[in-house]
């Protein structure tokens, strides 16, 4: 079987002409593996510079990783890319659930969406191909309503649906794409790109194609061994029971939890939002395709709608809607997180712009005409809900906040930029960069902007000192307060994350449970399930070249300064220790040198055009 056949087919959707066309996976890009790697290869070669991200000229890609939908455990992930309307550079997001696996069951590896439909449409996919259907009656509905009506109209409750809500339709710059009730491609506004194309939903009927099925004793051993390794993890039972919400107290104890728009670190009232307490409200656990962890859950909470179930917030939304905004009411955090999902907006960016507004209000920077009758005191859940609706409906203060903190700071002026916590236009996630050096560097160099999950440097606190000494030559690499070896550590995190996104595996089991930044387990899984014969070097070489291509893409499309830097608000000015400008620059230069880039962070032109790893089939 040829390499390209193993990757699956491409589905090209031209919304201008309403045409859907299937084609073979291109042979000249198999070295990019799939998922995130294929997406950047395609965008770099097909997307011209200078376009408006919300114009028909933008290209939206949704791609399975190499193992997505296969017999491999945790193989649920679908990677999305386009030019971001929020940042103006590489838009990038990732989503779990079952949609990616259902897409694979139709023998489709990637969907490439171009143009703009004259009216709202949905894309229907099954084993026979794809077609566009009228979705005018769905426009304006939230993501939960949309999915239910589509399932009813097709008389098929097993359909997997990727949909936008009013946030994406209204082109909030951080509109999200939602599948089921608790899976989101949230970051960088991919839902708004979908909305700008008048594409309401992608509907996938389960097909019959088997992607790398588990048939032979070798296949079965590879799968069994990988599941066994996950279940042997010291944190497996904890994560299965509490999900990401269970780690709120841990991050507070570590001393890196951002509070009050990063103005403070940690709280002595953490018990109020300890996600473990939600366990008593769990109605039913759930999770993604072929994942043994099953870290999601449906909740029933007193004080909310009587017969309505809510989904348990993950780690990031709980912290961003909670401490970042000064909110300590767990029920209200759950309600606001679910509201963001229903409306189809990224909860991290939504919470960040709200925290920004609260901060400016306290500092008397926000003009009274923008505030209106809003009470912007910390932790006011009613105001937070009003602002979420205002952003989606393009009203009041929401008119400014819906474009993100960078643009809002520009419009407000009066020094507001000093409190705008973003990098390259993307609002930061929950870890406070001043308190954890490697993560601070990871925020700065992330190709999609300030985001922990794009770099996921959990080895900074999960690896032992002995592992750090062996890998980086110093135990200080895993001291979160030290800058020692952080450039090399973040290089490892960046490249490992890219490869995991290319494989279509979930980062939580791979990087938090297995702590597998050397990918030995994943190499055994790949070679045990596929006809490929890969080495660890093959994967890391591919990852480094993909990182370089993402950097080249951003250089081509940036409008203004794309420097890998941190906001001034995080730089220590009155000490020689911690996150000083000198220490940050030292980490950054070490990272550039480790990547083989020049002192300005520009890769050599040869970084992605030559000397690719060779993906070879077993003889």
C-alpha positions in Angstrom: 0.0 0.0 0.0 1.4 3.4 -1.0 2.1 6.1 1.5 -0.4 8.5 0.2 -3.2 5.9 0.4 -2.4 5.5 4.1 -3.0 9.1 4.7 -6.5 9.2 3.1 -8.2 11.6 0.7 -8.5 15.3 0.5 -12.0 16.9 0.4 -11.8 20.2 -1.4 -14.9 22.4 -0.9 -15.3 25.5 -3.0 -18.1 27.6 -1.5 -18.1 30.1 -4.4 -19.2 27.4 -6.8 -20.8 25.0 -4.3 -18.6 22.2 -5.5 -17.1 19.4 -3.4 -14.3 17.3 -4.8 -12.3 14.4 -3.5 -8.7 13.9 -4.5 -5.7 11.9 -3.5 -3.3 13.0 -0.7 -0.4 14.8 -2.4 2.8 12.7 -2.5 5.1 15.7 -2.0 4.0 16.5 1.5 3.9 13.1 3.3 7.0 14.2 5.2 4.8 16.6 7.1 2.9 13.6 8.5 -0.6 15.0 8.6 -2.8 17.2 10.9 -0.9 20.4 11.8 2.0 19.5 9.5 -0.1 19.1 6.4 -2.1 22.3 7.2 0.9 24.5 7.4 2.4 23.0 4.2 -0.8 23.6 2.4 -1.4 27.2 3.7 2.2 28.2 3.0 1.9 27.1 -0.6 -1.6 28.3 -1.3 -2.5 31.3 0.8 -1.4 34.7 -0.6 -0.3 37.5 1.8 -2.2 40.7 2.3 -5.7 39.2 2.5 -8.4 40.0 5.2 -8.8 36.8 7.3 -12.6 37.3 7.1 -12.6 37.5 3.3 -13.5 34.6 1.0 -9.8 34.4 0.0 -8.9 32.9 3.4 -8.5 29.1 3.4 -9.8 26.9 6.3 -8.3 23.5 6.8 -9.5 20.7 9.1 -7.1 17.8 9.1 -6.8 14.4 10.8 -3.5 13.4 12.2 -1.7 10.3 10.9 -3.4 8.2 13.6 -6.7 10.0 14.0 -9.6 7.6 13.8 -7.3 4.5 13.9 -7.1 1.8 16.5 -4.6 3.9 18.4 -5.7 5.0 21.9 -6.5 8.7 22.3 -6.6 9.1 18.5 -9.4 11.6 18.3 -7.8 14.9 17.3 -8.6 17.1 14.4 -6.3 20.2 13.7 -7.6 23.4 12.2 -5.7 26.2 10.6 -6.4 29.4 8.7 -5.2 33.0 8.8 -6.5 34.2 12.2 -8.9 37.2 12.3 -7.8 37.8 15.9 -4.0 37.9 15.4 -3.5 38.3 11.6 -1.0 35.5 11.7 -1.3 31.7 11.9 -4.7 30.7 13.2 -4.4 27.3 14.9 -6.8 25.2 17.0 -7.4 21.5 17.8 -10.5 19.6 18.7 -11.3 16.2 20.1 -14.6 14.2 20.5 -15.6 11.9 17.7 -15.7 14.2 14.6 -12.2 13.5 13.5 -12.7 9.7 13.8 -16.0 9.9 11.8 -14.2 11.9 9.1 -11.5 9.2 8.9 -14.3 6.5 8.7 -15.2 8.2 5.4 -11.6 7.9 4.3 -11.0 11.6 4.4 -7.8 13.0 5.9 -8.3 16.7 5.3 -11.0 19.2 4.4 -9.9 22.3 2.5 -12.5 25.0 2.4 -12.3 28.1 0.1 -14.6 30.9 -1.0 -17.8 32.0 0.5 -21.4 30.7 0.0 -24.1 33.2 -1.0 -26.3 31.9 1.7 -25.8 29.9 4.9 -25.0 26.2 4.2 -23.9 23.1 6.0 -21.4 20.5 4.6 -22.7 17.0 4.7 -20.1 14.1 4.5 -20.6 10.4 4.3 -18.9 7.4 2.6 -20.3 8.4 -0.7 -18.7 11.9 -0.7 -19.9 15.3 0.3 -22.6 17.9 -0.5 -23.7 21.3 0.6 -27.1 21.7 2.1 -29.2 24.9 2.9 -28.7 26.0 6.5 -30.6 29.3 6.4 -33.0 27.9 9.0 -30.0 27.2 11.3 -28.5 30.7 11.2 -28.8 32.4 14.6 -29.2 29.2 16.6 -26.7 28.3 19.3 -24.3 25.3 18.9 -26.4 22.9 20.9 -29.7 23.7 19.1 -28.0 23.5 15.8 -26.7 20.0 16.4 -30.0 18.7 17.7 -32.0 20.1 14.7 -29.5 18.6 12.2 -29.7 15.2 13.9 -33.5 15.3 13.8 -33.7 16.5 10.2 -31.4 13.6 9.1 -33.1 11.2 11.5 -29.6 10.2 12.8 -28.6 10.8 16.4 -25.1 9.3 15.7 -24.0 12.2 13.4 -21.0 14.1 14.5 -21.3 17.8 13.9 -18.8 20.7 13.9 -20.8 23.9 14.2 -20.5 27.6 14.9 -22.9 29.6 17.0 -23.9 33.3 17.0 -20.3 34.2 17.9 -18.8 32.8 14.7 -21.8 34.1 12.6 -21.3 37.6 14.0 -17.5 37.4 13.4 -16.5 37.9 17.0 -12.7 37.7 16.5 -12.4 34.7 18.8 -15.4 32.7 17.5 -15.1 29.0 18.2 -16.1 25.7 16.5 -18.0 23.3 18.7 -18.7 19.6 18.5 -21.0 17.7 20.9 -21.4 19.8 24.1 -17.9 20.0 25.5 -15.4 20.0 22.7 -14.2 23.2 21.2 -11.7 24.5 18.6 -11.6 27.7 20.5 -8.4 29.6 20.0 -7.5 32.2 17.3 -11.0 32.6 15.8 -11.5 29.6 13.5 -15.2 29.7 14.1 -15.3 33.3 12.8 -13.5 32.2 9.6 -16.2 29.6 9.2 -18.9 32.2 9.8 -17.3 34.6 7.3 -17.8 31.8 4.7 -21.5 31.4 5.6 -20.7 27.8 6.6 -22.8 26.9 9.6 -21.9 23.3 10.2 -19.9 20.3 9.0 -22.0 17.2 9.4 -20.3 13.8 9.3 -22.0 10.4 9.0 -20.0 7.4 10.2 -18.5 5.5 7.3 -17.1 2.1 6.9 -13.4 2.8 6.2 -11.0 1.2 8.8 -7.9 3.4 9.4 -5.0 1.3 10.6 -7.3 -1.4 12.1 -6.1 -3.6 14.9 -5.9 -7.0 13.2 -2.6 -8.8 13.7 -1.0 -9.8 17.0 1.6 -7.0 16.4 -1.2 -4.4 16.1 -3.0 -5.7 19.2 0.2 -5.7 21.2 1.0 -2.1 20.2 -2.4 -0.9 21.3 -2.5 -2.9 24.5 0.9 -1.7 25.5 0.1 1.9 25.0 -3.2 1.7 27.0 -1.3 -0.1 29.7 1.3 2.6 29.9 -1.4 5.3 30.2 -3.3 3.4 32.9 -0.1 2.8 34.9 0.4 6.6 35.2 0.4 7.8 38.7 -2.3 10.4 37.8 -4.5 8.3 35.6 -7.2 7.7 38.3 -7.2 11.3 39.4 -7.6 12.7 35.9 -10.3 10.2 35.0 -12.3 11.1 38.0 -11.9 14.9 38.2 -10.8 15.9 34.7 -8.7 19.0 34.1 -10.9 20.8 36.7 -9.2 18.7 39.4 -5.9 20.6 39.0 -7.0 24.0 40.2 -5.6 23.6 43.7 -2.4 22.1 42.3 -1.7 25.2 40.1 -2.4 27.5 43.0 -0.1 25.5 45.3 2.6 25.6 42.5 2.4 29.4 42.7 1.7 30.2 39.1 -2.1 30.8 39.0 -3.0 34.2 37.5 -5.6 36.3 39.2 -7.3 39.7 38.6 -6.0 40.0 35.0 -2.5 38.9 36.0 -2.3 41.6 38.6 -1.9 39.0 41.4 -0.7 35.4 41.7 -2.7 32.8 43.6 -5.4 33.0 46.2 -6.0 31.8 49.8 -9.6 31.0 48.9 -8.9 28.3 46.4 -11.4 25.9 48.1 -14.2 27.9 46.6 -13.2 26.9 43.1 -11.5 23.6 43.7 -12.8 21.5 40.7 -12.7 18.3 42.7 -15.8 19.4 44.5 -17.8 19.1 41.2 -17.4 15.3 41.5 -20.6 15.1 43.6 -22.5 16.8 40.7 -21.4 14.4 38.0 -24.3 12.8 36.2 -22.3 10.9 33.6 -18.6 10.8 32.7 -17.7 11.0 29.0 -14.7 11.5 26.7 -13.2 11.3 23.3 -12.9 8.5 20.7 -10.7 5.6 21.9 -9.5 7.4 25.0 -9.1 5.3 28.2 -9.1 8.4 30.4 -12.7 9.7 29.7 -12.0 13.0 31.5 -15.2 14.8 30.5 -18.4 14.9 32.5 -22.0 16.1 32.5 -23.1 17.9 35.7 -26.3 18.8 37.5 -26.0 21.8 39.7 -28.4 23.4 42.2 -29.3 27.0 41.5 -29.3 26.4 37.7 -32.1 25.2 35.4 -33.9 22.3 37.0 -33.8 19.7 34.3 -30.7 20.9 32.4 -27.4 19.3 32.4 -24.1 21.3 32.1 -20.7 20.1 31.1 -17.8 20.3 33.5 -15.3 23.1 32.7 -11.8 22.1 31.8 -8.7 23.5 33.6 -8.3 26.6 31.4 -12.0 27.9 31.4 -12.3 27.3 35.1 -9.2 29.4 35.9 -9.8 32.1 33.2 -13.5 32.6 34.0 -12.7 32.2 37.7 -9.6 33.7 39.3 -8.6 35.8 36.3 -11.9 37.6 36.6 -12.0 37.4 40.4 -15.0 35.1 40.3 -15.2 32.5 43.2 -18.7 31.1 42.6 -18.3 27.6 41.0 -21.9 27.4 39.9 -21.5 30.7 38.0 -18.2 29.6 36.4 -19.9 26.5 35.1 -22.8 28.5 33.8 -20.6 31.0 32.0 -18.4 28.3 30.5 -21.4 26.6 29.1 -22.7 29.9 27.8 -19.5 30.5 25.8 -19.8 27.0 24.3 -23.5 27.5 23.3 -22.7 30.9 21.8 -19.6 29.6 20.1 -16.8 31.8 21.5 -13.5 31.0 23.0 -13.8 31.1 26.8 -10.1 32.0 27.3 -10.3 35.1 25.1 -13.7 36.0 26.4 -12.6 35.8 30.0 -9.4 37.7 29.3 -11.2 40.7 27.7 -13.6 40.8 30.6 -10.7 40.7 33.1 -9.0 43.4 31.1 -12.2 45.6 31.3 -12.5 45.0 35.0 -8.9 45.9 35.5 -9.2 49.2 33.5 -12.4 50.1 35.4 -10.6 49.7 38.8 -7.7 51.8 37.5 -10.2 54.5 36.2 -8.9 54.1 32.7 -12.1 52.9 31.1 -14.2 55.9 29.8 -17.6 56.2 31.5 -19.5 56.2 28.2 -18.2 52.7 27.5 -19.1 51.4 31.0 -22.7 52.5 30.9 -24.7 50.8 33.7 -22.3 47.9 34.0 -20.8 47.0 37.5 -17.3 46.0 36.5 -16.1 45.1 40.0 -14.1 41.9 40.2 -16.1 38.7 40.3 -19.5 40.1 39.2 -21.0 37.1 37.4 -24.0 39.1 36.1 -21.8 41.6 34.4 -19.7 38.8 32.9 -22.8 37.3 31.4 -23.9 40.6 30.1 -20.5 41.3 28.5 -20.5 37.8 26.8 -23.9 38.6 25.2 -22.8 42.2 24.3 -19.7 40.8 22.5 -21.8 38.3 20.5 -24.6 40.8 19.8 -22.1 43.6 19.0 -23.5 46.0 21.6 -22.2 48.3 24.3 -18.8 47.7 25.6 -18.8 44.4 23.7 -18.3 46.3 20.5 -14.7 47.0 21.6 -14.0 43.8 23.5 -15.1 41.4 20.8 -12.0 42.2 18.8 -9.6 41.1 21.6 -7.5 42.9 24.1 -4.9 44.2 21.7 -7.4 46.0 19.5 -9.4 47.1 22.5 -6.4 48.7 24.2 -5.6 50.6 20.9 -9.2 52.0 20.8 -9.3 52.9 24.5 -5.9 54.5 24.7 -4.8 56.3 27.9 -2.2 53.6 28.7 -4.6 50.7 28.4 -2.0 48.7 26.5 -0.1 48.3 29.8 -2.7 45.9 31.1 -3.5 44.0 27.8 -2.2 40.5 28.4 -1.6 39.2 24.9 1.2 38.0 22.7 1.0 38.5 19.0 -2.7 39.4 19.6 -3.7 36.2 21.4 -4.8 36.5 25.0 -2.7 34.5 27.4 -3.9 31.4 29.2 -4.0 30.8 33.0 -0.3 30.4 34.1 1.2 33.7 35.2 4.4 34.1 33.1 6.3 36.0 35.8 6.1 32.9 38.1 7.3 30.2 35.7 10.2 30.9 33.4 9.9 28.2 30.7 6.2 28.8 30.2 6.9 32.5 29.9 9.4 31.7 27.0 6.8 29.3 25.5 4.2 32.0 25.5 6.6 34.3 23.6 7.6 31.9 20.9 4.3 30.1 20.3 3.5 30.2 16.6 -0.2 31.1 17.3 0.5 33.7 20.0 0.3 33.6 23.8 -1.0 30.2 24.6 0.2 27.4 26.9 -1.5 24.5 25.1 0.4 25.2 21.8 3.7 24.6 23.6 2.5 22.5 26.6 5.8 22.6 28.5 4.7 20.3 31.3 8.1 18.7 31.5 9.2 21.9 33.2 7.5 20.7 36.4 6.7 17.0 35.6 10.2 15.7 34.9 12.6 14.7 37.6 15.9 16.5 38.3 17.6 13.3 37.1 15.8 13.5 33.8 16.6 17.1 33.4 20.3 16.5 34.2 20.4 13.7 31.6 18.6 15.6 28.9 19.8 19.2 29.4 22.9 18.9 31.5 21.5 20.6 34.6 18.9 19.9 37.2 17.9 23.5 37.2 16.0 23.0 33.9 13.0 21.8 36.0 13.3 24.6 38.5 10.4 26.9 37.4 12.1 29.9 38.9 15.4 29.3 37.0 16.2 30.4 33.5 18.8 27.6 33.1 18.4 25.5 30.0 14.9 26.9 29.3 15.7 27.6 25.7 16.5 24.0 25.0 13.6 22.8 27.2 11.1 24.8 25.2 12.6 23.7 21.9 11.8 20.1 23.0 8.3 21.1 24.1 7.6 23.0 20.9 8.7 20.1 18.6 7.0 17.4 20.7 3.7 19.3 20.6 3.9 19.7 16.9 4.4 16.0 16.4 1.5 15.1 18.7 -0.7 17.4 16.7 0.5 15.8 13.5 -0.3 12.3 14.9 -3.8 13.3 16.0 -3.2 12.1 19.6 -4.4 14.0 22.7 -1.7 15.9 24.6 -3.2 15.2 28.0 -2.4 11.4 28.1 0.9 11.8 26.0 2.4 14.8 27.8 0.8 15.0 31.3 0.2 11.3 32.1 3.0 9.6 30.1 5.2 12.7 30.3 6.4 11.4 26.9 8.4 14.3 25.5 10.9 11.8 24.0 8.0 10.0 22.1 9.4 6.5 22.6 5.8 5.2 23.3 4.5 6.9 20.3 7.2 5.5 18.0 6.3 2.0 19.1 2.6 2.7 18.6 3.1 4.1 15.1 5.4 1.4 13.9 3.2 -1.3 15.5 0.0 -0.1 13.8 1.1 1.2 10.4 3.2 0.2 7.5 5.8 2.8 8.4 9.2 2.3 9.9 10.0 5.6 11.7 12.7 6.5 14.2 12.5 9.1 16.9 14.9 11.3 14.8 12.5 11.1 11.9 9.7 12.6 14.0 11.9 15.3 15.6 13.4 16.3 12.3 9.9 16.7 10.8 8.7 18.7 13.9 11.6 21.1 13.6 10.9 21.7 10.0 7.2 22.3 10.6 8.1 24.8 13.3 10.3 26.6 10.8 7.6 26.7 8.2 5.1 28.1 10.8 7.6 30.8 11.5 8.1 31.6 7.8 4.3 31.8 7.4 4.0 34.3 10.2 6.8 36.4 8.8 5.0 36.5 5.5 1.6 37.5 6.9 2.5 39.7 9.9 1.3 43.3 9.9 3.7 45.2 12.1 5.9 43.7 14.8 5.9 40.0 15.2 8.7 39.9 17.7 8.8 37.0 20.1 8.3 39.2 23.2 6.4 39.5 26.5 4.1 42.3 27.5 5.8 44.9 29.6 3.4 44.1 32.5 5.3 40.9 33.2 8.9 42.1 33.1 10.6 42.6 36.5 12.2 46.0 36.6 13.4 46.2 40.2 15.4 43.0 40.6 18.1 41.1 38.8 16.2 37.8 39.4 13.1 36.4 37.9 11.6 37.5 34.6 13.9 40.5 33.9 14.4 41.7 30.4 17.9 40.4 30.4 16.9 37.0 31.6 14.1 36.7 29.1 16.5 37.7 26.2 19.0 35.1 27.4 16.3 32.4 27.3 15.1 33.6 23.9 18.5 33.5 22.3 19.2 30.0 23.7 15.9 28.9 22.1 16.8 30.4 18.7 20.3 28.8 18.8 18.8 25.4 19.8 16.3 25.7 16.8 19.2 26.6 14.4 17.6 30.1 13.8 19.5 33.4 13.7 19.6 35.9 16.5 16.3 37.5 15.3 14.5 34.2 15.3 14.5 33.7 11.5 15.1 30.2 10.3 17.5 29.5 7.4 15.6 29.2 4.1 16.8 25.6 3.9 15.0 24.7 7.1 12.0 23.3 5.4 12.9 22.9 1.8 15.7 20.3 2.0 16.9 17.3 3.9 13.4 16.1 5.1 13.2 12.9 7.1 12.3 10.0 4.9 9.1 8.3 5.8 9.7 4.7 4.7 7.4 1.8 4.5 8.4 -1.5 6.0 9.8 -3.9 3.5 
